[in-house]
Amino acid sequence: MRASAGAITACICLTFILPLTFRALSDLGVMLIKWWPTEAGQRILDLVPATRYLAPLPGLGWFAVCTLVALIGAISRVSRRDA
């Protein structure tokens, strides 16, 4: 995005608002929350693992993989556009 306000709004929606809308859905929402990267990575902070989420280490691993994919995508886009 070219506008920084739009990019910030998109990031906030993807990080905070979209998982809240997943909770309003029934079984599909539970599955989406389980594999959503920010929710999966947050499981490493749980003292008692919940059964409906990923376990702490696989959740952290999934978060790291998603972060790496996003970082590679961002680097490739910046290198192509700002060359």
N, CA, C and O atoms as a GROMACS GRO file, in nm:
protein
  332
    1MET      N    1   0.084  -0.117   0.000
    1MET     CA    2   0.000   0.000   0.000
    1MET      C    3   0.089   0.124   0.000
    1MET      O    4   0.196   0.125   0.060
    2ARG      N    5   0.043   0.225  -0.067
    2ARG     CA    6   0.122   0.348  -0.074
    2ARG      C    7   0.092   0.440   0.044
    2ARG      O    8   0.181   0.512   0.089
    3ALA      N    9  -0.030   0.440   0.093
    3ALA     CA   10  -0.066   0.527   0.206
    3ALA      C   11  -0.032   0.456   0.336
    3ALA      O   12  -0.076   0.343   0.359
    4SER      N   13   0.044   0.521   0.421
    4SER     CA   14   0.082   0.458   0.547
    4SER      C   15  -0.037   0.439   0.639
    4SER      O   16  -0.040   0.343   0.716
    5ALA      N   17  -0.135   0.527   0.633
    5ALA     CA   18  -0.254   0.511   0.717
    5ALA      C   19  -0.331   0.385   0.676
    5ALA      O   20  -0.382   0.313   0.762
    6GLY      N   21  -0.341   0.359   0.548
    6GLY     CA   22  -0.409   0.238   0.501
    6GLY      C   23  -0.334   0.112   0.540
    6GLY      O   24  -0.396   0.012   0.575
    7ALA      N   25  -0.201   0.116   0.535
    7ALA     CA   26  -0.121   0.000   0.573
    7ALA      C   27  -0.134  -0.028   0.723
    7ALA      O   28  -0.142  -0.144   0.764
    8ILE      N   29  -0.134   0.076   0.803
    8ILE     CA   30  -0.150   0.058   0.948
    8ILE      C   31  -0.288   0.003   0.980
    8ILE      O   32  -0.300  -0.085   1.065
    9THR      N   33  -0.391   0.052   0.913
    9THR     CA   34  -0.526   0.002   0.934
    9THR      C   35  -0.537  -0.144   0.894
    9THR      O   36  -0.601  -0.223   0.964
   10ALA      N   37  -0.477  -0.181   0.782
   10ALA     CA   38  -0.481  -0.320   0.738
   10ALA      C   39  -0.410  -0.412   0.838
   10ALA      O   40  -0.458  -0.521   0.865
   11CYS      N   41  -0.297  -0.369   0.891
   11CYS     CA   42  -0.224  -0.450   0.989
   11CYS      C   43  -0.302  -0.466   1.118
   11CYS      O   44  -0.305  -0.575   1.175
   12ILE      N   45  -0.366  -0.361   1.164
   12ILE     CA   46  -0.446  -0.370   1.287
   12ILE      C   47  -0.565  -0.462   1.265
   12ILE      O   48  -0.599  -0.542   1.353
   13CYS      N   49  -0.629  -0.453   1.150
   13CYS     CA   50  -0.744  -0.540   1.121
   13CYS      C   51  -0.701  -0.686   1.115
   13CYS      O   52  -0.770  -0.772   1.170
   14LEU      N   53  -0.589  -0.715   1.051
   14LEU     CA   54  -0.543  -0.853   1.040
   14LEU      C   55  -0.497  -0.909   1.173
   14LEU      O   56  -0.512  -1.029   1.199
   15THR      N   57  -0.442  -0.824   1.258
   15THR     CA   58  -0.387  -0.873   1.384
   15THR      C   59  -0.491  -0.884   1.494
   15THR      O   60  -0.491  -0.981   1.570
   16PHE      N   61  -0.580  -0.785   1.506
   16PHE     CA   62  -0.671  -0.782   1.620
   16PHE      C   63  -0.817  -0.806   1.585
   16PHE      O   64  -0.885  -0.882   1.655
   17ILE      N   65  -0.866  -0.746   1.479
   17ILE     CA   66  -1.010  -0.749   1.453
   17ILE      C   67  -1.054  -0.879   1.386
   17ILE      O   68  -1.160  -0.933   1.420
   18LEU      N   69  -0.976  -0.931   1.292
   18LEU     CA   70  -1.013  -1.054   1.223
   18LEU      C   71  -1.023  -1.174   1.318
   18LEU      O   72  -1.118  -1.251   1.305
   19PRO      N   73  -0.930  -1.194   1.413
   19PRO     CA   74  -0.950  -1.304   1.509
   19PRO      C   75  -1.076  -1.288   1.594
   19PRO      O   76  -1.136  -1.387   1.634
   20LEU      N   77  -1.115  -1.166   1.623
   20LEU     CA   78  -1.240  -1.146   1.698
   20LEU      C   79  -1.362  -1.189   1.618
   20LEU      O   80  -1.457  -1.243   1.673
   21THR      N   81  -1.359  -1.165   1.488
   21THR     CA   82  -1.471  -1.210   1.405
   21THR      C   83  -1.470  -1.362   1.390
   21THR      O   84  -1.576  -1.422   1.373
   22PHE      N   85  -1.353  -1.424   1.395
   22PHE     CA   86  -1.349  -1.571   1.391
   22PHE      C   87  -1.419  -1.631   1.511
   22PHE      O   88  -1.482  -1.736   1.499
   23ARG      N   89  -1.409  -1.566   1.624
   23ARG     CA   90  -1.472  -1.619   1.746
   23ARG      C   91  -1.625  -1.618   1.736
   23ARG      O   92  -1.692  -1.694   1.805
   24ALA      N   93  -1.679  -1.533   1.650
   24ALA     CA   94  -1.824  -1.529   1.632
   24ALA      C   95  -1.875  -1.648   1.549
   24ALA      O   96  -1.992  -1.683   1.557
   25LEU      N   97  -1.788  -1.707   1.470
   25LEU     CA   98  -1.824  -1.825   1.392
   25LEU      C   99  -1.821  -1.947   1.481
   25LEU      O  100  -1.758  -1.945   1.586
   26SER      N  101  -1.888  -2.053   1.441
   26SER     CA  102  -1.893  -2.172   1.527
   26SER      C  103  -1.771  -2.261   1.504
   26SER      O  104  -1.660  -2.220   1.540
   27ASP      N  105  -1.786  -2.378   1.448
   27ASP     CA  106  -1.675  -2.472   1.432
   27ASP      C  107  -1.569  -2.421   1.335
   27ASP      O  108  -1.450  -2.445   1.354
   28LEU      N  109  -1.612  -2.353   1.232
   28LEU     CA  110  -1.517  -2.296   1.136
   28LEU      C  111  -1.429  -2.192   1.204
   28LEU      O  112  -1.309  -2.184   1.176
   29GLY      N  113  -1.487  -2.113   1.292
   29GLY     CA  114  -1.411  -2.012   1.364
   29GLY      C  115  -1.307  -2.073   1.457
   29GLY      O  116  -1.197  -2.019   1.471
   30VAL      N  117  -1.341  -2.184   1.519
   30VAL     CA  118  -1.245  -2.252   1.608
   30VAL      C  119  -1.126  -2.303   1.527
   30VAL      O  120  -1.012  -2.292   1.571
   31MET      N  121  -1.154  -2.358   1.408
   31MET     CA  122  -1.045  -2.406   1.324
   31MET      C  123  -0.958  -2.291   1.273
   31MET      O  124  -0.836  -2.302   1.269
   32LEU      N  125  -1.022  -2.179   1.235
   32LEU     CA  126  -0.946  -2.064   1.187
   32LEU      C  127  -0.862  -2.001   1.298
   32LEU      O  128  -0.748  -1.962   1.274
   33ILE      N  129  -0.917  -1.992   1.417
   33ILE     CA  130  -0.842  -1.938   1.531
   33ILE      C  131  -0.723  -2.028   1.564
   33ILE      O  132  -0.616  -1.980   1.598
   34LYS      N  133  -0.743  -2.160   1.553
   34LYS     CA  134  -0.636  -2.254   1.586
   34LYS      C  135  -0.514  -2.233   1.496
   34LYS      O  136  -0.401  -2.244   1.543
   35TRP      N  137  -0.535  -2.203   1.370
   35TRP     CA  138  -0.424  -2.189   1.275
   35TRP      C  139  -0.390  -2.044   1.243
   35TRP      O  140  -0.303  -2.020   1.160
   36TRP      N  141  -0.456  -1.946   1.304
   36TRP     CA  142  -0.422  -1.806   1.279
   36TRP      C  143  -0.285  -1.779   1.340
   36TRP      O  144  -0.264  -1.811   1.458
   37PRO      N  145  -0.192  -1.721   1.265
   37PRO     CA  146  -0.052  -1.711   1.313
   37PRO      C  147  -0.034  -1.639   1.446
   37PRO      O  148   0.043  -1.686   1.530
   38THR      N  149  -0.102  -1.528   1.469
   38THR     CA  150  -0.081  -1.456   1.594
   38THR      C  151  -0.136  -1.532   1.713
   38THR      O  152  -0.078  -1.529   1.822
   39GLU      N  153  -0.247  -1.600   1.694
   39GLU     CA  154  -0.305  -1.680   1.803
   39GLU      C  155  -0.219  -1.804   1.829
   39GLU      O  156  -0.203  -1.844   1.945
   40ALA      N  157  -0.165  -1.865   1.724
   40ALA     CA  158  -0.081  -1.983   1.741
   40ALA      C  159   0.049  -1.947   1.812
   40ALA      O  160   0.095  -2.021   1.899
   41GLY      N  161   0.109  -1.835   1.778
   41GLY     CA  162   0.231  -1.793   1.844
   41GLY      C  163   0.211  -1.751   1.987
   41GLY      O  164   0.303  -1.761   2.069
   42GLN      N  165   0.093  -1.704   2.019
   42GLN     CA  166   0.064  -1.660   2.155
   42GLN      C  167   0.053  -1.778   2.251
   42GLN      O  168   0.063  -1.759   2.372
   43ARG      N  169   0.032  -1.898   2.200
   43ARG     CA  170   0.018  -2.017   2.286
   43ARG      C  171   0.145  -2.048   2.362
   43ARG      O  172   0.139  -2.120   2.462
   44ILE      N  173   0.260  -1.998   2.320
   44ILE     CA  174   0.385  -2.023   2.392
   44ILE      C  175   0.381  -1.958   2.530
   44ILE      O  176   0.457  -1.997   2.619
   45LEU      N  177   0.294  -1.859   2.549
   45LEU     CA  178   0.283  -1.789   2.676
   45LEU      C  179   0.185  -1.856   2.773
   45LEU      O  180   0.178  -1.817   2.889
   46ASP      N  181   0.109  -1.955   2.726
   46ASP     CA  182   0.010  -2.021   2.811
   46ASP      C  183   0.079  -2.108   2.916
   46ASP      O  184   0.173  -2.182   2.885
   47LEU      N  185   0.031  -2.100   3.038
   47LEU     CA  186   0.084  -2.186   3.143
   47LEU      C  187   0.023  -2.326   3.134
   47LEU      O  188   0.091  -2.426   3.158
   48VAL      N  189  -0.105  -2.332   3.101
   48VAL     CA  190  -0.175  -2.460   3.083
   48VAL      C  191  -0.224  -2.465   2.939
   48VAL      O  192  -0.307  -2.383   2.900
   49PRO      N  193  -0.173  -2.558   2.857
   49PRO     CA  194  -0.214  -2.563   2.717
   49PRO      C  195  -0.363  -2.596   2.702
   49PRO      O  196  -0.414  -2.686   2.768
   50ALA      N  197  -0.431  -2.523   2.616
   50ALA     CA  198  -0.572  -2.548   2.587
   50ALA      C  199  -0.580  -2.656   2.480
   50ALA      O  200  -0.495  -2.662   2.391
   51THR      N  201  -0.682  -2.739   2.488
   51THR     CA  202  -0.693  -2.850   2.393
   51THR      C  203  -0.742  -2.805   2.256
   51THR      O  204  -0.714  -2.872   2.157
   52ARG      N  205  -0.812  -2.692   2.249
   52ARG     CA  206  -0.865  -2.651   2.119
   52ARG      C  207  -0.768  -2.567   2.037
   52ARG      O  208  -0.798  -2.532   1.923
   53TYR      N  209  -0.653  -2.534   2.093
   53TYR     CA  210  -0.549  -2.460   2.021
   53TYR      C  211  -0.431  -2.552   1.992
   53TYR      O  212  -0.426  -2.665   2.039
   54LEU      N  213  -0.337  -2.501   1.914
   54LEU     CA  214  -0.213  -2.575   1.892
   54LEU      C  215  -0.132  -2.580   2.022
   54LEU      O  216  -0.146  -2.493   2.108
   55ALA      N  217  -0.050  -2.682   2.033
   55ALA     CA  218   0.040  -2.690   2.148
   55ALA      C  219   0.141  -2.574   2.140
   55ALA      O  220   0.160  -2.518   2.032
   56PRO      N  221   0.206  -2.539   2.250
   56PRO     CA  222   0.293  -2.421   2.249
   56PRO      C  223   0.406  -2.423   2.145
   56PRO      O  224   0.421  -2.326   2.071
   57LEU      N  225   0.484  -2.529   2.138
   57LEU     CA  226   0.596  -2.530   2.044
   57LEU      C  227   0.552  -2.539   1.898
   57LEU      O  228   0.607  -2.466   1.815
   58PRO      N  229   0.457  -2.625   1.861
   58PRO     CA  230   0.408  -2.620   1.722
   58PRO      C  231   0.344  -2.486   1.687
   58PRO      O  232   0.355  -2.441   1.573
   59GLY      N  233   0.279  -2.423   1.782
   59GLY     CA  234   0.221  -2.291   1.758
   59GLY      C  235   0.328  -2.187   1.731
   59GLY      O  236   0.313  -2.103   1.642
   60LEU      N  237   0.434  -2.192   1.808
   60LEU     CA  238   0.546  -2.099   1.786
   60LEU      C  239   0.613  -2.127   1.652
   60LEU      O  240   0.652  -2.034   1.581
   61GLY      N  241   0.624  -2.254   1.617
   61GLY     CA  242   0.682  -2.289   1.488
   61GLY      C  243   0.598  -2.240   1.372
   61GLY      O  244   0.651  -2.188   1.274
   62TRP      N  245   0.466  -2.257   1.383
   62TRP     CA  246   0.376  -2.209   1.278
   62TRP      C  247   0.383  -2.057   1.265
   62TRP      O  248   0.382  -2.003   1.154
   63PHE      N  249   0.390  -1.988   1.378
   63PHE     CA  250   0.404  -1.843   1.377
   63PHE      C  251   0.534  -1.801   1.309
   63PHE      O  252   0.536  -1.705   1.232
   64ALA      N  253   0.642  -1.872   1.338
   64ALA     CA  254   0.772  -1.841   1.277
   64ALA      C  255   0.770  -1.864   1.127
   64ALA      O  256   0.827  -1.785   1.051
   65VAL      N  257   0.708  -1.973   1.082
   65VAL     CA  258   0.699  -2.001   0.939
   65VAL      C  259   0.618  -1.894   0.867
   65VAL      O  260   0.658  -1.846   0.761
   66CYS      N  261   0.504  -1.856   0.924
   66CYS     CA  262   0.421  -1.751   0.862
   66CYS      C  263   0.494  -1.618   0.859
   66CYS      O  264   0.483  -1.544   0.762
   67THR      N  265   0.568  -1.587   0.964
   67THR     CA  266   0.645  -1.464   0.968
   67THR      C  267   0.755  -1.465   0.863
   67THR      O  268   0.779  -1.364   0.798
   68LEU      N  269   0.821  -1.578   0.847
   68LEU     CA  270   0.926  -1.590   0.747
   68LEU      C  271   0.871  -1.575   0.605
   68LEU      O  272   0.933  -1.510   0.522
   69VAL      N  273   0.757  -1.635   0.578
   69VAL     CA  274   0.694  -1.622   0.446
   69VAL      C  275   0.656  -1.476   0.419
   69VAL      O  276   0.678  -1.426   0.309
   70ALA      N  277   0.598  -1.409   0.518
   70ALA     CA  278   0.562  -1.268   0.501
   70ALA      C  279   0.685  -1.181   0.480
   70ALA      O  280   0.683  -1.088   0.400
   71LEU      N  281   0.792  -1.210   0.552
   71LEU     CA  282   0.916  -1.133   0.537
   71LEU      C  283   0.978  -1.153   0.399
   71LEU      O  284   1.025  -1.057   0.338
   72ILE      N  285   0.980  -1.276   0.350
   72ILE     CA  286   1.033  -1.303   0.216
   72ILE      C  287   0.949  -1.233   0.111
   72ILE      O  288   1.003  -1.176   0.016
   73GLY      N  289   0.817  -1.236   0.127
   73GLY     CA  290   0.730  -1.166   0.032
   73GLY      C  291   0.752  -1.016   0.034
   73GLY      O  292   0.753  -0.953  -0.072
   74ALA      N  293   0.771  -0.960   0.151
   74ALA     CA  294   0.794  -0.815   0.161
   74ALA      C  295   0.929  -0.777   0.101
   74ALA      O  296   0.939  -0.674   0.033
   75ILE      N  297   1.031  -0.856   0.125
   75ILE     CA  298   1.163  -0.827   0.070
   75ILE      C  299   1.162  -0.835  -0.082
   75ILE      O  300   1.223  -0.753  -0.149
   76SER      N  301   1.092  -0.935  -0.135
   76SER     CA  302   1.087  -0.947  -0.281
   76SER      C  303   1.010  -0.832  -0.345
   76SER      O  304   1.047  -0.784  -0.452
   77ARG      N  305   0.904  -0.787  -0.281
   77ARG     CA  306   0.828  -0.674  -0.336
   77ARG      C  307   0.907  -0.545  -0.329
   77ARG      O  308   0.904  -0.466  -0.423
   78VAL      N  309   0.977  -0.522  -0.219
   78VAL     CA  310   1.055  -0.400  -0.205
   78VAL      C  311   1.172  -0.400  -0.304
   78VAL      O  312   1.203  -0.296  -0.363
   79SER      N  313   1.235  -0.513  -0.322
   79SER     CA  314   1.350  -0.517  -0.413
   79SER      C  315   1.307  -0.498  -0.558
   79SER      O  316   1.384  -0.445  -0.638
   80ARG      N  317   1.186  -0.540  -0.594
   80ARG     CA  318   1.138  -0.521  -0.730
   80ARG      C  319   1.091  -0.377  -0.757
   80ARG      O  320   1.113  -0.324  -0.866
   81ARG      N  321   1.027  -0.317  -0.660
   81ARG     CA  322   0.969  -0.184  -0.681
   81ARG      C  323   1.067  -0.072  -0.657
   81ARG      O  324   1.062   0.030  -0.726
   82ASP      N  325   1.156  -0.088  -0.562
   82ASP     CA  326   1.247   0.021  -0.525
   82ASP      C  327   1.388   0.001  -0.583
   82ASP      O  328   1.486   0.049  -0.527
   83ALA      N  329   1.396  -0.070  -0.694
   83ALA     CA  330   1.528  -0.096  -0.752
   83ALA      C  331   1.585   0.024  -0.822
   83ALA      O  332   1.695   0.017  -0.876
   0.00000   0.00000   0.00000
